């Protein structure tokens, strides 16, 4: 199994990039999203999904996790305010 955050390579196309996502379908097909590093014409290069059997790890990269996050607390949002029922004529 591919570890997310590592540099990986697709065996058929030769695409090298960072494994950013993994999905497993109901009938067992597992795929990995490879995000190429770098820019093309000033924009990030589009990533692609590949069957996990085709993908191998090229380099184990340390995954940096910031102690401080700009994200707020997660979880459920408070319920919306109650609405008045519609008026009838």
C-alpha positions in Angstrom: 0.0 0.0 0.0 1.2 3.5 -0.9 1.7 6.0 2.0 0.2 9.4 1.3 2.8 12.2 1.3 5.6 10.1 -0.2 7.1 10.6 -3.7 5.8 7.9 -6.0 6.0 6.8 -9.6 3.5 5.2 -12.0 5.1 2.2 -13.7 3.4 2.7 -17.1 3.5 6.4 -17.7 6.5 7.2 -15.6 4.7 10.1 -13.9 6.5 11.1 -10.6 4.8 13.1 -7.9 3.4 13.2 -4.4 0.7 10.7 -3.4 -2.0 13.0 -2.2 -5.1 10.8 -2.0 -6.2 7.1 -2.0 -9.6 5.7 -2.7 -10.9 2.2 -2.5 -14.0 1.2 -4.4 -16.7 -1.2 -3.2 -15.4 -4.1 -5.4 -11.7 -3.8 -4.3 -10.2 -1.4 -6.9 -7.8 0.9 -5.0 -6.4 4.0 -6.7 -3.8 6.6 -5.8 -3.8 10.3 -6.9 -0.4 11.5 -8.0 0.2 15.2 -7.9 3.2 16.2 -9.9 5.6 18.8 -8.3 6.2 22.1 -10.0 4.4 24.5 -12.2 3.5 24.7 -15.8 2.7 28.2 -17.2 2.6 29.5 -13.6 -0.1 27.0 -12.5 0.2 23.7 -10.7 0.4 20.6 -13.0 -2.8 18.6 -13.0 -2.6 15.3 -11.1 -4.1 12.0 -12.1 -5.5 8.8 -10.6 -3.7 5.4 -11.1 -4.4 1.8 -9.9 -2.4 1.2 -6.8 -0.7 -1.9 -8.3 1.0 0.4 -10.8 2.4 2.8 -8.3 5.7 2.4 -6.4 7.4 4.5 -3.8 10.4 6.5 -5.1 11.3 8.4 -1.9 10.0 8.4 1.6 9.4 12.1 2.5 8.9 13.4 6.0 5.4 14.7 6.4 5.6 18.1 8.1 2.7 18.9 10.4 2.6 22.4 11.8 2.0 22.9 15.5 0.0 25.9 14.8 -2.9 25.7 12.3 -4.9 28.5 10.7 -7.9 26.2 10.7 -10.6 26.8 13.3 -12.2 24.0 15.3 -14.0 21.4 13.3 -17.1 19.5 14.1 -20.8 20.2 13.6 -22.0 23.7 13.1 -24.7 25.0 15.4 -28.2 24.4 14.3 -29.8 27.1 12.1 -32.3 29.4 13.8 -35.9 28.3 14.0 -38.1 29.6 11.3 -41.7 30.8 11.7 -44.1 28.5 10.0 -45.5 29.8 6.7 -48.6 31.9 7.1 -51.9 30.6 5.7 -54.5 32.7 3.9 
